[in-house]
């Protein structure tokens, strides 16, 4: 299985490459005033707005550093109703890929109810890498807020 690797702080994380729609440079981010800190804003993707989540802010409470390797990872995010949406993930050093058998990843042994998206871990010569489970990134209430807003006119 192929994974895209990225960093949050000093630690490595992995996303299943099959869930990735596209990898983009960090350009054209529209900040949304009063949004939660981990909502980096929205981007225009072929004429459609796509919410952008800052993974470092979500997991660690500090924003992703805007560096050469910082990327927007567009993922196919399945909401709790089974509808798939594009979701942008802001991630540092998203420049490497890794091929691993999914069975190499094991439960860490540390429960983390507030962050169900932090999946199993695997070790290699560079240390530990943790699998991020895309479909568990957002609680249903947040997913509804990001994707099910209806435009109304007054």
C-alpha positions as CSV (number, residue, x, y, z in Angstrom):
1,X,0.0,0.0,0.0
2,X,1.2,3.5,-0.8
3,X,1.2,6.3,1.8
4,X,2.0,10.0,1.6
5,X,4.2,11.0,4.6
6,X,4.0,14.4,6.3
7,X,5.0,16.0,9.6
8,X,3.3,17.5,12.5
9,X,6.0,19.0,14.7
10,X,8.8,16.5,14.8
11,X,6.7,13.4,14.2
12,X,5.8,11.6,11.0
13,X,2.3,10.7,9.9
14,X,0.9,8.9,6.9
15,X,-2.2,9.1,4.7
16,X,-3.4,6.3,2.4
17,X,-2.6,7.5,-1.1
18,X,-5.9,6.1,-2.4
19,X,-7.8,8.8,-0.3
20,X,-5.8,11.6,-1.9
21,X,-7.3,13.5,-4.8
22,X,-4.5,15.9,-5.4
23,X,-1.4,17.5,-3.8
24,X,-1.3,21.3,-4.1
25,X,1.1,24.1,-3.1
26,X,-0.2,26.5,-0.5
27,X,-1.7,29.4,-2.5
28,X,-4.9,31.2,-2.6
29,X,-6.2,30.5,1.0
30,X,-9.1,32.6,2.0
31,X,-9.1,33.0,5.8
32,X,-12.6,32.8,7.4
33,X,-12.9,35.3,10.3
34,X,-14.1,33.8,13.6
35,X,-13.7,30.2,12.4
36,X,-12.0,27.7,14.8
37,X,-8.2,28.0,14.8
38,X,-7.8,24.6,13.0
39,X,-9.9,25.8,10.1
40,X,-7.2,27.5,8.0
41,X,-9.8,28.8,5.6
42,X,-11.1,27.8,2.2
43,X,-9.5,27.3,-1.2
44,X,-10.9,27.6,-4.7
45,X,-10.6,24.3,-6.5
46,X,-11.8,24.5,-10.1
47,X,-14.4,27.0,-9.1
48,X,-15.7,25.3,-6.0
49,X,-14.8,26.3,-2.4
50,X,-13.1,23.6,-0.4
51,X,-12.6,23.8,3.4
52,X,-9.0,23.7,4.5
53,X,-8.0,22.1,7.9
54,X,-4.6,22.8,9.5
55,X,-3.6,19.4,10.7
56,X,-0.9,20.8,13.1
57,X,-3.4,23.2,14.6
58,X,-6.0,20.4,15.0
59,X,-3.7,17.9,16.6
60,X,-1.0,20.0,18.4
61,X,-2.6,23.4,18.9
62,X,0.0,25.2,16.8
63,X,-0.3,26.2,13.1
64,X,1.6,24.5,10.3
65,X,4.7,26.3,9.4
66,X,4.6,27.7,5.8
67,X,7.7,26.2,4.4
68,X,8.8,24.9,1.0
69,X,7.4,21.4,1.7
70,X,4.1,22.6,3.2
71,X,1.3,21.4,1.0
72,X,-2.4,21.3,0.7
73,X,-3.5,17.6,0.5
74,X,-6.9,17.3,-1.1
75,X,-8.6,14.2,0.3
76,X,-11.8,12.4,-0.5
77,X,-13.6,12.8,2.9
78,X,-16.6,10.6,3.5
79,X,-19.1,12.2,5.9
80,X,-21.2,10.3,8.4
81,X,-24.0,10.0,5.8
82,X,-21.7,8.4,3.2
83,X,-21.4,11.4,0.9
84,X,-17.8,12.1,-0.3
85,X,-16.5,15.7,-0.2
86,X,-13.2,17.3,-1.0
87,X,-11.4,18.4,2.1
88,X,-8.1,20.3,2.1
89,X,-5.5,19.3,4.7
90,X,-2.6,21.7,5.4
91,X,0.4,19.6,6.2
92,X,4.2,20.3,6.6
93,X,6.8,18.4,4.7
94,X,4.3,16.5,2.6
95,X,7.0,15.5,0.1
96,X,7.7,11.8,0.7
97,X,5.9,8.5,-0.1
98,X,6.3,5.2,1.6
99,X,5.2,1.7,0.6
100,X,4.2,-0.5,3.5
101,X,1.9,-3.4,4.2
102,X,-1.0,-2.2,6.2
103,X,-0.4,-5.1,8.6
104,X,2.9,-3.4,9.6
105,X,0.8,-0.8,11.5
106,X,-0.2,-1.8,15.0
107,X,-2.3,-0.3,17.7
108,X,-0.2,2.1,19.7
109,X,-1.6,1.0,23.1
110,X,-2.4,4.6,24.0
111,X,-6.1,5.5,23.8
112,X,-6.9,9.0,22.6
113,X,-10.6,9.6,22.5
114,X,-10.4,13.3,21.5
115,X,-8.3,12.4,18.4
116,X,-9.9,9.3,16.9
117,X,-8.2,10.0,13.6
118,X,-4.8,9.1,15.1
119,X,-4.5,5.5,13.9
120,X,-2.0,2.6,14.3
121,X,1.8,3.1,14.2
122,X,4.7,1.4,12.4
123,X,8.4,1.7,12.9
124,X,11.2,2.0,10.4
125,X,14.8,3.1,10.3
126,X,13.6,6.8,10.7
127,X,11.4,6.1,13.8
128,X,7.7,5.8,14.2
129,X,5.0,6.8,11.7
130,X,1.3,7.1,12.6
131,X,-1.5,6.5,10.2
132,X,-4.1,9.2,10.0
133,X,-7.6,7.9,9.4
134,X,-9.3,10.5,7.1
135,X,-12.8,9.4,7.7
136,X,-12.4,10.0,11.5
137,X,-10.8,13.5,11.2
138,X,-14.0,15.5,11.8
139,X,-16.8,14.8,14.3
140,X,-20.3,14.7,12.6
141,X,-21.2,18.1,14.0
142,X,-18.1,19.7,12.3
143,X,-18.6,17.8,9.1
144,X,-22.2,19.0,9.0
145,X,-21.1,22.6,9.6
146,X,-18.4,22.5,6.8
147,X,-20.3,20.6,4.1
148,X,-24.1,20.9,4.7
149,X,-24.5,24.7,4.8
150,X,-27.3,25.9,2.6
151,X,-27.2,29.2,0.8
152,X,-30.3,31.3,1.5
153,X,-31.2,34.7,0.2
154,X,-33.1,37.3,2.2
